[in-house]
Amino acid sequence: MVKIFHNPKCGTSRNTLALIRNSGVDPEVVLYLETPPTKDQLKKLISDMSIPVKDVLRQKGTPYEELDLGNPKWSDEVLLDFMTTYPILINRPIVVTQIGTKLCRPSEAVLDILVNPQMGAFSKEDGEVVINEKGSRV
């Protein structure tokens, strides 16, 4: 099973989803802006990624600056509260597979946690070739 916390307006998220599908998997797609993870779910995702909470905060196109979220006064618990209140603050895409959980930025980072190989060539939306015609990572 593969799950992606996805924002269809995000090119990186769309490319990641396409790479998952290029491995022959139809993932569970969670539109996290419409159905945000709970605080406990988010805490588990971050723990499973073994990265700091602040590394999951998205700055661009969010209320990050106006909420002063770069200020070191905020605890991880408070940052998690902000992310559950304002899910746009959650950086994406986050992908969960049986191999692991990963913030897939850049999109080809998902290749590290997919079980199935790529089934064919793949280029990102901007034309960058990621997978060649033999299904190998470029």
NUFISE-237770 format. One record per atom (N, C-alpha, C): residue number from 0; x, z, y; atom name. Coordinates in steps of 0.02 Angstrom, whole numbers, plus 50000, padded with zeros to 5 digits. Layout:
N
+--------+-------+-------+-------+------+
: padren :     u :     w :     v : zase :
+--------+-------+-------+-------+------+
:    NUM :     X :     Z :     Y :   CA :
...
+--------+-------+-------+-------+------+
//
This chain:
138
+--------+-------+-------+-------+------+
: padren :     u :     w :     v : zase :
+--------+-------+-------+-------+------+
:      0 : 50041 : 50000 : 49941 :    N :
:      0 : 50000 : 50000 : 50000 :   CA :
:      0 : 50044 : 50000 : 50063 :    C :
:      1 : 50023 : 49962 : 50112 :    N :
:      1 : 50058 : 49958 : 50176 :   CA :
:      1 : 50006 : 49970 : 50231 :    C :
:      2 : 50026 : 50013 : 50279 :    N :
:      2 : 49982 : 50027 : 50336 :   CA :
:      2 : 50022 : 50014 : 50399 :    C :
:      3 : 49990 : 49980 : 50447 :    N :
:      3 : 50021 : 49967 : 50512 :   CA :
:      3 : 49977 : 49994 : 50567 :    C :
:      4 : 50007 : 50032 : 50611 :    N :
:      4 : 49973 : 50056 : 50672 :   CA :
:      4 : 49987 : 50001 : 50723 :    C :
:      5 : 49936 : 49963 : 50738 :    N :
:      5 : 49942 : 49898 : 50770 :   CA :
:      5 : 49905 : 49894 : 50837 :    C :
:      6 : 49936 : 49857 : 50883 :    N :
:      6 : 49904 : 49838 : 50945 :   CA :
:      6 : 49907 : 49762 : 50949 :    C :
:      7 : 49850 : 49728 : 50940 :    N :
:      7 : 49852 : 49655 : 50939 :   CA :
:      7 : 49874 : 49622 : 51004 :    C :
:      8 : 49877 : 49660 : 51059 :    N :
:      8 : 49901 : 49633 : 51123 :   CA :
:      8 : 49977 : 49634 : 51128 :    C :
:      9 : 50010 : 49665 : 51079 :    N :
:      9 : 50083 : 49673 : 51080 :   CA :
:      9 : 50116 : 49621 : 51035 :    C :
:     10 : 50161 : 49581 : 51063 :    N :
:     10 : 50196 : 49530 : 51025 :   CA :
:     10 : 50237 : 49558 : 50968 :    C :
:     11 : 50271 : 49613 : 50979 :    N :
:     11 : 50311 : 49644 : 50926 :   CA :
:     11 : 50266 : 49666 : 50869 :    C :
:     12 : 50209 : 49694 : 50886 :    N :
:     12 : 50161 : 49716 : 50835 :   CA :
:     12 : 50133 : 49656 : 50797 :    C :
:     13 : 50117 : 49602 : 50832 :    N :
:     13 : 50091 : 49542 : 50798 :   CA :
:     13 : 50144 : 49512 : 50752 :    C :
:     14 : 50207 : 49509 : 50775 :    N :
:     14 : 50261 : 49483 : 50732 :   CA :
:     14 : 50272 : 49526 : 50671 :    C :
:     15 : 50268 : 49591 : 50679 :    N :
:     15 : 50276 : 49637 : 50622 :   CA :
:     15 : 50221 : 49627 : 50571 :    C :
:     16 : 50160 : 49622 : 50595 :    N :
:     16 : 50103 : 49610 : 50551 :   CA :
:     16 : 50112 : 49544 : 50513 :    C :
:     17 : 50135 : 49493 : 50548 :    N :
:     17 : 50146 : 49428 : 50516 :   CA :
:     17 : 50201 : 49432 : 50463 :    C :
:     18 : 50254 : 49470 : 50475 :    N :
:     18 : 50307 : 49479 : 50425 :   CA :
:     18 : 50280 : 49515 : 50363 :    C :
:     19 : 50238 : 49565 : 50374 :    N :
:     19 : 50207 : 49600 : 50317 :   CA :
:     19 : 50167 : 49550 : 50276 :    C :
:     20 : 50126 : 49511 : 50309 :    N :
:     20 : 50085 : 49462 : 50274 :   CA :
:     20 : 50127 : 49407 : 50241 :    C :
:     21 : 50185 : 49392 : 50270 :    N :
:     21 : 50231 : 49342 : 50241 :   CA :
:     21 : 50262 : 49368 : 50176 :    C :
:     22 : 50255 : 49432 : 50163 :    N :
:     22 : 50279 : 49460 : 50099 :   CA :
:     22 : 50223 : 49462 : 50047 :    C :
:     23 : 50165 : 49433 : 50065 :    N :
:     23 : 50109 : 49430 : 50019 :   CA :
:     23 : 50065 : 49491 : 50018 :    C :
:     24 : 50073 : 49534 : 50068 :    N :
:     24 : 50035 : 49596 : 50071 :   CA :
:     24 : 49982 : 49591 : 50126 :    C :
:     25 : 49922 : 49613 : 50110 :    N :
:     25 : 49869 : 49619 : 50160 :   CA :
:     25 : 49865 : 49693 : 50178 :    C :
:     26 : 49897 : 49714 : 50232 :    N :
:     26 : 49902 : 49785 : 50247 :   CA :
:     26 : 49837 : 49815 : 50275 :    C :
:     27 : 49835 : 49880 : 50273 :    N :
:     27 : 49783 : 49916 : 50310 :   CA :
:     27 : 49804 : 49915 : 50383 :    C :
:     28 : 49762 : 49888 : 50425 :    N :
:     28 : 49778 : 49882 : 50496 :   CA :
:     28 : 49739 : 49935 : 50534 :    C :
:     29 : 49775 : 49980 : 50566 :    N :
:     29 : 49744 : 50032 : 50606 :   CA :
:     29 : 49752 : 50013 : 50679 :    C :
:     30 : 49697 : 49998 : 50711 :    N :
:     30 : 49698 : 49983 : 50783 :   CA :
:     30 : 49700 : 50050 : 50819 :    C :
:     31 : 49760 : 50076 : 50828 :    N :
:     31 : 49769 : 50145 : 50849 :   CA :
:     31 : 49743 : 50160 : 50919 :    C :
:     32 : 49734 : 50109 : 50960 :    N :
:     32 : 49704 : 50122 : 51026 :   CA :
:     32 : 49630 : 50137 : 51020 :    C :
:     33 : 49598 : 50108 : 50969 :    N :
:     33 : 49527 : 50120 : 50956 :   CA :
:     33 : 49517 : 50181 : 50910 :    C :
:     34 : 49562 : 50189 : 50863 :    N :
:     34 : 49559 : 50244 : 50814 :   CA :
:     34 : 49627 : 50279 : 50813 :    C :
:     35 : 49641 : 50320 : 50862 :    N :
:     35 : 49707 : 50352 : 50865 :   CA :
:     35 : 49718 : 50402 : 50809 :    C :
:     36 : 49781 : 50410 : 50788 :    N :
:     36 : 49794 : 50461 : 50738 :   CA :
:     36 : 49782 : 50530 : 50769 :    C :
:     37 : 49765 : 50578 : 50726 :    N :
:     37 : 49759 : 50647 : 50749 :   CA :
:     37 : 49829 : 50673 : 50765 :    C :
:     38 : 49832 : 50730 : 50796 :    N :
:     38 : 49896 : 50760 : 50812 :   CA :
:     38 : 49935 : 50774 : 50748 :    C :
:     39 : 49902 : 50799 : 50697 :    N :
:     39 : 49936 : 50813 : 50633 :   CA :
:     39 : 49960 : 50749 : 50600 :    C :
:     40 : 49920 : 50696 : 50602 :    N :
:     40 : 49941 : 50632 : 50574 :   CA :
:     40 : 50002 : 50605 : 50611 :    C :
:     41 : 49999 : 50609 : 50677 :    N :
:     41 : 50055 : 50584 : 50718 :   CA :
:     41 : 50118 : 50625 : 50704 :    C :
:     42 : 50110 : 50690 : 50699 :    N :
:     42 : 50167 : 50734 : 50684 :   CA :
:     42 : 50198 : 50714 : 50617 :    C :
:     43 : 50156 : 50699 : 50567 :    N :
:     43 : 50182 : 50679 : 50501 :   CA :
:     43 : 50217 : 50612 : 50504 :    C :
:     44 : 50188 : 50564 : 50540 :    N :
:     44 : 50220 : 50499 : 50547 :   CA :
:     44 : 50289 : 50506 : 50578 :    C :
:     45 : 50294 : 50546 : 50631 :    N :
:     45 : 50358 : 50555 : 50665 :   CA :
:     45 : 50407 : 50591 : 50620 :    C :
:     46 : 50384 : 50641 : 50585 :    N :
:     46 : 50427 : 50677 : 50537 :   CA :
:     46 : 50453 : 50629 : 50483 :    C :
:     47 : 50408 : 50587 : 50457 :    N :
:     47 : 50427 : 50540 : 50404 :   CA :
:     47 : 50477 : 50488 : 50430 :    C :
:     48 : 50476 : 50473 : 50495 :    N :
:     48 : 50524 : 50426 : 50524 :   CA :
:     48 : 50590 : 50459 : 50540 :    C :
:     49 : 50591 : 50526 : 50540 :    N :
:     49 : 50651 : 50565 : 50556 :   CA :
:     49 : 50681 : 50546 : 50624 :    C :
:     50 : 50636 : 50539 : 50673 :    N :
:     50 : 50658 : 50525 : 50741 :   CA :
:     50 : 50627 : 50577 : 50787 :    C :
:     51 : 50657 : 50588 : 50845 :    N :
:     51 : 50628 : 50636 : 50893 :   CA :
:     51 : 50560 : 50612 : 50919 :    C :
:     52 : 50517 : 50659 : 50935 :    N :
:     52 : 50452 : 50643 : 50964 :   CA :
:     52 : 50459 : 50598 : 51025 :    C :
:     53 : 50507 : 50613 : 51068 :    N :
:     53 : 50515 : 50574 : 51130 :   CA :
:     53 : 50530 : 50500 : 51116 :    C :
:     54 : 50559 : 50485 : 51057 :    N :
:     54 : 50574 : 50416 : 51040 :   CA :
:     54 : 50512 : 50375 : 51023 :    C :
:     55 : 50455 : 50409 : 51013 :    N :
:     55 : 50393 : 50374 : 50998 :   CA :
:     55 : 50352 : 50363 : 51061 :    C :
:     56 : 50374 : 50392 : 51116 :    N :
:     56 : 50338 : 50383 : 51180 :   CA :
:     56 : 50351 : 50314 : 51208 :    C :
:     57 : 50299 : 50278 : 51222 :    N :
:     57 : 50305 : 50213 : 51255 :   CA :
:     57 : 50302 : 50224 : 51330 :    C :
:     58 : 50347 : 50193 : 51366 :    N :
:     58 : 50349 : 50201 : 51439 :   CA :
:     58 : 50316 : 50144 : 51476 :    C :
:     59 : 50331 : 50083 : 51456 :    N :
:     59 : 50307 : 50023 : 51491 :   CA :
:     59 : 50231 : 50016 : 51482 :    C :
:     60 : 50196 : 50006 : 51538 :    N :
:     60 : 50124 : 49993 : 51535 :   CA :
:     60 : 50082 : 50053 : 51516 :    C :
:     61 : 50109 : 50113 : 51529 :    N :
:     61 : 50074 : 50175 : 51511 :   CA :
:     61 : 50076 : 50224 : 51569 :    C :
:     62 : 50042 : 50280 : 51563 :    N :
:     62 : 50045 : 50331 : 51616 :   CA :
:     62 : 50107 : 50376 : 51610 :    C :
:     63 : 50159 : 50354 : 51575 :    N :
:     63 : 50219 : 50393 : 51563 :   CA :
:     63 : 50248 : 50421 : 51629 :    C :
:     64 : 50259 : 50377 : 51677 :    N :
:     64 : 50289 : 50398 : 51741 :   CA :
:     64 : 50244 : 50445 : 51780 :    C :
:     65 : 50180 : 50428 : 51786 :    N :
:     65 : 50136 : 50470 : 51826 :   CA :
:     65 : 50124 : 50539 : 51794 :    C :
:     66 : 50133 : 50543 : 51728 :    N :
:     66 : 50127 : 50608 : 51694 :   CA :
:     66 : 50194 : 50645 : 51691 :    C :
:     67 : 50247 : 50612 : 51716 :    N :
:     67 : 50314 : 50642 : 51719 :   CA :
:     67 : 50338 : 50661 : 51649 :    C :
:     68 : 50326 : 50617 : 51600 :    N :
:     68 : 50342 : 50633 : 51531 :   CA :
:     68 : 50416 : 50631 : 51515 :    C :
:     69 : 50457 : 50606 : 51560 :    N :
:     69 : 50529 : 50607 : 51551 :   CA :
:     69 : 50559 : 50675 : 51568 :    C :
:     70 : 50518 : 50718 : 51596 :    N :
:     70 : 50541 : 50785 : 51616 :   CA :
:     70 : 50555 : 50827 : 51554 :    C :
:     71 : 50614 : 50857 : 51550 :    N :
:     71 : 50631 : 50897 : 51490 :   CA :
:     71 : 50589 : 50960 : 51481 :    C :
:     72 : 50546 : 50976 : 51530 :    N :
:     72 : 50505 : 51036 : 51524 :   CA :
:     72 : 50452 : 51030 : 51469 :    C :
:     73 : 50436 : 50968 : 51448 :    N :
:     73 : 50382 : 50959 : 51399 :   CA :
:     73 : 50408 : 50972 : 51328 :    C :
:     74 : 50373 : 51013 : 51292 :    N :
:     74 : 50390 : 51026 : 51221 :   CA :
:     74 : 50364 : 50969 : 51179 :    C :
:     75 : 50388 : 50965 : 51117 :    N :
:     75 : 50363 : 50913 : 51071 :   CA :
:     75 : 50288 : 50921 : 51061 :    C :
:     76 : 50264 : 50982 : 51056 :    N :
:     76 : 50192 : 50994 : 51046 :   CA :
:     76 : 50151 : 50965 : 51104 :    C :
:     77 : 50175 : 50976 : 51164 :    N :
:     77 : 50139 : 50950 : 51223 :   CA :
:     77 : 50143 : 50874 : 51225 :    C :
:     78 : 50201 : 50846 : 51208 :    N :
:     78 : 50207 : 50772 : 51206 :   CA :
:     78 : 50159 : 50743 : 51154 :    C :
:     79 : 50152 : 50776 : 51097 :    N :
:     79 : 50104 : 50753 : 51047 :   CA :
:     79 : 50033 : 50756 : 51074 :    C :
:     80 : 50018 : 50809 : 51111 :    N :
:     80 : 49951 : 50814 : 51143 :   CA :
:     80 : 49939 : 50756 : 51190 :    C :
:     81 : 49990 : 50739 : 51230 :    N :
:     81 : 49983 : 50682 : 51276 :   CA :
:     81 : 49970 : 50617 : 51237 :    C :
:     82 : 50007 : 50607 : 51182 :    N :
:     82 : 49999 : 50546 : 51143 :   CA :
:     82 : 49931 : 50541 : 51109 :    C :
:     83 : 49903 : 50598 : 51090 :    N :
:     83 : 49836 : 50595 : 51059 :   CA :
:     83 : 49782 : 50586 : 51113 :    C :
:     84 : 49795 : 50612 : 51173 :    N :
:     84 : 49748 : 50603 : 51228 :   CA :
:     84 : 49752 : 50532 : 51256 :    C :
:     85 : 49813 : 50505 : 51261 :    N :
:     85 : 49825 : 50438 : 51287 :   CA :
:     85 : 49862 : 50397 : 51233 :    C :
:     86 : 49827 : 50370 : 51184 :    N :
:     86 : 49861 : 50335 : 51129 :   CA :
:     86 : 49904 : 50276 : 51151 :    C :
:     87 : 49894 : 50250 : 51211 :    N :
:     87 : 49936 : 50196 : 51236 :   CA :
:     87 : 50009 : 50220 : 51242 :    C :
:     88 : 50019 : 50286 : 51243 :    N :
:     88 : 50086 : 50315 : 51246 :   CA :
:     88 : 50123 : 50311 : 51179 :    C :
:     89 : 50088 : 50295 : 51125 :    N :
:     89 : 50119 : 50290 : 51059 :   CA :
:     89 : 50153 : 50222 : 51053 :    C :
:     90 : 50218 : 50223 : 51044 :    N :
:     90 : 50254 : 50160 : 51036 :   CA :
:     90 : 50234 : 50128 : 50970 :    C :
:     91 : 50235 : 50063 : 50967 :    N :
:     91 : 50211 : 50027 : 50909 :   CA :
:     91 : 50257 : 49967 : 50896 :    C :
:     92 : 50248 : 49942 : 50836 :    N :
:     92 : 50205 : 49963 : 50781 :   CA :
:     92 : 50241 : 50013 : 50736 :    C :
:     93 : 50202 : 50059 : 50710 :    N :
:     93 : 50227 : 50104 : 50658 :   CA :
:     93 : 50200 : 50078 : 50592 :    C :
:     94 : 50244 : 50071 : 50543 :    N :
:     94 : 50225 : 50045 : 50478 :   CA :
:     94 : 50242 : 50096 : 50424 :    C :
:     95 : 50195 : 50106 : 50378 :    N :
:     95 : 50203 : 50152 : 50322 :   CA :
:     95 : 50201 : 50112 : 50258 :    C :
:     96 : 50252 : 50119 : 50216 :    N :
:     96 : 50253 : 50088 : 50149 :   CA :
:     96 : 50275 : 50141 : 50099 :    C :
:     97 : 50277 : 50122 : 50036 :    N :
:     97 : 50300 : 50169 : 49985 :   CA :
:     97 : 50374 : 50184 : 49992 :    C :
:     98 : 50411 : 50141 : 50028 :    N :
:     98 : 50483 : 50152 : 50038 :   CA :
:     98 : 50495 : 50199 : 50097 :    C :
:     99 : 50452 : 50196 : 50147 :    N :
:     99 : 50463 : 50239 : 50205 :   CA :
:     99 : 50417 : 50222 : 50263 :    C :
:    100 : 50428 : 50257 : 50317 :    N :
:    100 : 50389 : 50249 : 50379 :   CA :
:    100 : 50439 : 50232 : 50434 :    C :
:    101 : 50421 : 50182 : 50476 :    N :
:    101 : 50469 : 50158 : 50525 :   CA :
:    101 : 50433 : 50133 : 50587 :    C :
:    102 : 50463 : 50148 : 50645 :    N :
:    102 : 50443 : 50117 : 50708 :   CA :
:    102 : 50479 : 50049 : 50708 :    C :
:    103 : 50441 : 49996 : 50704 :    N :
:    103 : 50469 : 49929 : 50692 :   CA :
:    103 : 50481 : 49891 : 50758 :    C :
:    104 : 50531 : 49914 : 50793 :    N :
:    104 : 50555 : 49882 : 50853 :   CA :
:    104 : 50630 : 49872 : 50844 :    C :
:    105 : 50653 : 49813 : 50834 :    N :
:    105 : 50618 : 49749 : 50835 :   CA :
:    105 : 50576 : 49739 : 50772 :    C :
:    106 : 50534 : 49689 : 50774 :    N :
:    106 : 50486 : 49678 : 50720 :   CA :
:    106 : 50519 : 49669 : 50652 :    C :
:    107 : 50578 : 49639 : 50650 :    N :
:    107 : 50610 : 49627 : 50586 :   CA :
:    107 : 50635 : 49692 : 50553 :    C :
:    108 : 50631 : 49748 : 50588 :    N :
:    108 : 50648 : 49813 : 50558 :   CA :
:    108 : 50601 : 49828 : 50499 :    C :
:    109 : 50542 : 49798 : 50499 :    N :
:    109 : 50495 : 49809 : 50444 :   CA :
:    109 : 50523 : 49784 : 50378 :    C :
:    110 : 50568 : 49736 : 50380 :    N :
:    110 : 50596 : 49708 : 50318 :   CA :
:    110 : 50633 : 49762 : 50277 :    C :
:    111 : 50657 : 49814 : 50311 :    N :
:    111 : 50693 : 49868 : 50277 :   CA :
:    111 : 50648 : 49912 : 50234 :    C :
:    112 : 50582 : 49909 : 50246 :    N :
:    112 : 50537 : 49954 : 50209 :   CA :
:    112 : 50483 : 49916 : 50170 :    C :
:    113 : 50489 : 49850 : 50166 :    N :
:    113 : 50442 : 49811 : 50126 :   CA :
:    113 : 50468 : 49805 : 50054 :    C :
:    114 : 50423 : 49814 : 50007 :    N :
:    114 : 50442 : 49808 : 49936 :   CA :
:    114 : 50449 : 49735 : 49917 :    C :
:    115 : 50401 : 49694 : 49936 :    N :
:    115 : 50401 : 49623 : 49916 :   CA :
:    115 : 50447 : 49583 : 49961 :    C :
:    116 : 50480 : 49532 : 49933 :    N :
:    116 : 50521 : 49488 : 49974 :   CA :
:    116 : 50477 : 49442 : 50016 :    C :
:    117 : 50507 : 49412 : 50066 :    N :
:    117 : 50472 : 49363 : 50107 :   CA :
:    117 : 50459 : 49300 : 50066 :    C :
:    118 : 50401 : 49271 : 50075 :    N :
:    118 : 50380 : 49214 : 50034 :   CA :
:    118 : 50399 : 49147 : 50064 :    C :
:    119 : 50422 : 49146 : 50126 :    N :
:    119 : 50440 : 49083 : 50157 :   CA :
:    119 : 50471 : 49095 : 50224 :    C :
:    120 : 50485 : 49040 : 50258 :    N :
:    120 : 50516 : 49044 : 50324 :   CA :
:    120 : 50470 : 49080 : 50373 :    C :
:    121 : 50502 : 49113 : 50423 :    N :
:    121 : 50463 : 49148 : 50474 :   CA :
:    121 : 50502 : 49147 : 50539 :    C :
:    122 : 50467 : 49129 : 50593 :    N :
:    122 : 50494 : 49133 : 50660 :   CA :
:    122 : 50448 : 49176 : 50702 :    C :
:    123 : 50477 : 49215 : 50746 :    N :
:    123 : 50437 : 49255 : 50792 :   CA :
:    123 : 50399 : 49210 : 50840 :    C :
:    124 : 50353 : 49239 : 50875 :    N :
:    124 : 50312 : 49201 : 50923 :   CA :
:    124 : 50355 : 49165 : 50975 :    C :
:    125 : 50414 : 49195 : 50991 :    N :
:    125 : 50457 : 49164 : 51042 :   CA :
:    125 : 50503 : 49110 : 51012 :    C :
:    126 : 50495 : 49096 : 50947 :    N :
:    126 : 50534 : 49044 : 50914 :   CA :
:    126 : 50596 : 49069 : 50877 :    C :
:    127 : 50615 : 49132 : 50887 :    N :
:    127 : 50674 : 49159 : 50852 :   CA :
:    127 : 50662 : 49159 : 50777 :    C :
:    128 : 50708 : 49127 : 50740 :    N :
:    128 : 50703 : 49124 : 50668 :   CA :
:    128 : 50727 : 49190 : 50639 :    C :
:    129 : 50684 : 49220 : 50597 :    N :
:    129 : 50700 : 49285 : 50565 :   CA :
:    129 : 50712 : 49275 : 50491 :    C :
:    130 : 50672 : 49231 : 50460 :    N :
:    130 : 50676 : 49217 : 50388 :   CA :
:    130 : 50685 : 49141 : 50379 :    C :
:    131 : 50735 : 49122 : 50340 :    N :
:    131 : 50746 : 49050 : 50329 :   CA :
:    131 : 50699 : 49022 : 50276 :    C :
:    132 : 50704 : 48957 : 50264 :    N :
:    132 : 50658 : 48924 : 50217 :   CA :
:    132 : 50664 : 48949 : 50145 :    C :
:    133 : 50718 : 48984 : 50129 :    N :
:    133 : 50727 : 49013 : 50062 :   CA :
:    133 : 50699 : 49084 : 50058 :    C :
:    134 : 50671 : 49108 : 50113 :    N :
:    134 : 50643 : 49176 : 50115 :   CA :
:    134 : 50695 : 49230 : 50127 :    C :
:    135 : 50755 : 49210 : 50150 :    N :
:    135 : 50808 : 49258 : 50163 :   CA :
:    135 : 50813 : 49275 : 50237 :    C :
:    136 : 50831 : 49337 : 50250 :    N :
:    136 : 50839 : 49360 : 50319 :   CA :
:    136 : 50897 : 49324 : 50352 :    C :
:    137 : 50887 : 49301 : 50413 :    N :
:    137 : 50939 : 49265 : 50450 :   CA :
:    137 : 50982 : 49315 : 50487 :    C :
+--------+-------+-------+-------+------+
//
